[in-house]
């Protein structure tokens, strides 16, 4: 993975995030030299979901209301069913995704995380992937869905599932190092 020294990355999550989809990329991005903050509507800690039950808590580094796209080089959205479903109903979370999109900065979503991309209206006309159970949601939102471990379209990185985390994290690093992306307008 490329060095991310001097880069700051936000992971947007709330209770019910898929444990491996937050912890895996966070660890890999930190090992590459990035400063990584967990951003959440909650303060203190949020609890993950691991397989069929609640997982370990993770410390929240910054409250969602205090986070800005200006402060970070990329936004990562872990999946799980609960986490992105709660976040897509949160106006501040959706606004943060839109702000990252409008700035041209890297946005990365894995598993059910692309639900937030749908809600923010940033996936239409883009090549993307997701967990297979939300393929129809992606297609109905106008994505050109494909079943690949990781897909990138103008700095928007999507991935399918925990087994794809290494490829997902490596692509995030690559896109961050490319800098801001000029995104075409999509009707």
C-alpha positions in Angstrom: 0.0 0.0 0.0 1.2 3.5 -0.7 2.4 5.8 2.1 -0.4 8.0 3.4 1.9 10.1 5.6 0.4 13.5 6.3 -3.1 12.4 5.1 -6.3 12.5 7.3 -9.1 10.1 6.8 -12.6 10.0 8.4 -14.5 6.8 9.0 -18.2 7.6 9.2 -20.0 5.1 11.5 -22.6 4.6 14.1 -23.8 1.6 16.2 -24.1 -1.6 14.2 -21.1 -1.1 11.9 -19.6 -4.3 10.5 -16.7 -4.9 12.9 -14.2 -6.0 10.2 -15.2 -3.3 7.8 -14.3 -0.5 10.2 -11.4 -2.1 12.0 -9.7 -3.6 8.9 -9.4 -0.5 6.8 -8.7 1.7 9.8 -5.7 -0.4 10.8 -4.4 -0.7 7.3 -4.7 3.1 6.7 -3.0 3.8 10.0 -0.2 1.4 9.1 0.2 3.3 5.8 0.8 6.5 7.8 -2.7 8.2 7.7 -4.3 9.9 10.7 -7.7 8.2 11.0 -10.7 9.5 12.9 -13.9 7.6 13.6 -16.7 10.2 13.1 -20.1 9.5 14.5 -23.4 11.1 15.5 -22.7 9.6 18.9 -20.0 10.6 21.4 -17.9 8.2 23.4 -18.1 4.8 21.8 -20.1 3.0 19.2 -20.7 -0.7 19.2 -19.9 -2.9 16.2 -21.7 -5.9 14.8 -19.8 -9.1 14.3 -21.4 -12.0 12.4 -24.6 -12.7 14.4 -24.2 -10.6 17.5 -22.9 -7.3 18.9 -19.2 -6.9 18.6 -16.6 -4.7 20.3 -17.0 -1.0 20.9 -14.8 1.5 19.1 -13.9 5.0 20.4 -15.4 7.9 18.5 -12.7 10.5 17.7 -15.0 13.3 16.5 -18.7 14.1 16.7 -20.4 14.3 13.3 -21.5 17.8 13.9 -17.9 18.9 14.4 -16.6 17.1 11.3 -16.0 18.8 7.9 -14.9 17.6 4.5 -12.3 20.4 4.7 -10.6 18.6 7.6 -10.0 15.3 5.7 -8.6 13.8 2.5 -11.1 10.9 2.3 -14.3 9.5 3.8 -14.7 5.8 4.5 -18.2 4.3 5.1 -18.2 0.7 6.6 -21.1 -1.5 6.0 -23.2 -3.9 8.0 -27.0 -3.5 7.7 -27.6 -1.4 10.7 -24.8 1.3 10.4 -25.6 2.7 6.9 -29.3 2.3 7.4 -29.2 4.6 10.5 -26.8 7.0 8.8 -28.8 7.4 5.6 -31.6 8.7 7.8 -29.3 11.3 9.4 -29.3 14.6 7.5 -25.8 15.6 8.8 -24.3 12.3 7.6 -25.8 12.7 4.2 -24.6 16.3 4.0 -21.1 15.1 4.9 -21.1 12.6 2.1 -22.3 15.3 -0.3 -19.6 17.7 0.9 -16.9 15.1 0.2 -18.4 14.5 -3.2 -18.6 18.2 -4.1 -15.0 18.7 -3.0 -13.7 15.9 -5.3 -12.2 14.0 -2.3 -12.1 10.2 -2.1 -15.3 8.5 -0.8 -15.1 4.8 -0.1 -18.0 2.6 0.9 -18.1 -1.2 1.5 -20.9 -3.7 1.7 -24.1 -1.9 2.6 -22.2 1.4 3.0 -23.2 2.5 -0.6 -26.7 3.0 0.8 -25.3 6.4 2.0 -24.1 7.1 -1.5 -27.6 6.4 -2.9 -29.1 8.7 -0.2 -26.6 11.5 -1.0 -27.4 11.2 -4.7 -23.8 10.6 -5.7 -23.9 7.1 -7.3 -26.1 7.7 -10.4 -24.2 7.0 -13.6 -21.1 5.6 -11.8 -19.6 2.2 -12.0 -19.9 0.7 -8.5 -20.3 -2.5 -6.5 -21.8 -3.4 -3.1 -22.9 -6.4 -1.1 -25.1 -8.5 -3.4 -28.3 -8.0 -1.4 -28.4 -4.3 -2.3 -27.6 -4.7 -6.0 -31.2 -3.8 -6.9 -31.0 -0.7 -4.7 -27.8 0.3 -6.5 -29.2 -0.3 -10.0 -32.5 1.5 -9.1 -30.3 4.5 -8.0 -28.7 4.6 -11.4 -25.4 2.8 -10.6 -23.7 0.6 -13.2 -23.4 -2.3 -10.8 -20.7 -4.9 -11.2 -19.7 -7.9 -9.1 -16.0 -7.1 -8.5 -13.9 -6.9 -5.3 -13.4 -3.2 -5.6 -14.6 -0.6 -8.2 -13.5 3.0 -8.6 -15.2 5.8 -10.6 -13.7 9.3 -10.3 -12.5 8.8 -6.7 -15.6 7.0 -5.5 -14.5 3.6 -4.3 -16.9 0.7 -3.6 -16.4 -2.8 -2.4 -18.5 -5.9 -1.7 -17.7 -7.6 1.6 -15.1 -8.3 4.3 -13.1 -10.6 2.1 -12.3 -7.6 -0.1 -10.9 -5.3 2.6 -7.3 -5.6 1.5 -8.1 -4.5 -2.1 -10.5 -1.9 -0.7 -7.9 -0.3 1.6 -5.2 -0.3 -1.1 -7.6 1.4 -3.6 -8.5 4.0 -0.9 -4.8 4.8 -0.5 -4.2 5.0 -4.3 -7.2 7.4 -4.7 -6.1 9.6 -1.8 -2.7 10.0 -3.3 -4.2 11.0 -6.6 -5.7 14.0 -4.9 -9.1 15.7 -5.6 -11.0 14.2 -8.5 -12.9 16.2 -11.0 -16.3 14.6 -11.1 -18.6 14.8 -14.1 -22.1 16.0 -13.6 -24.5 13.1 -13.8 -28.2 13.6 -14.6 
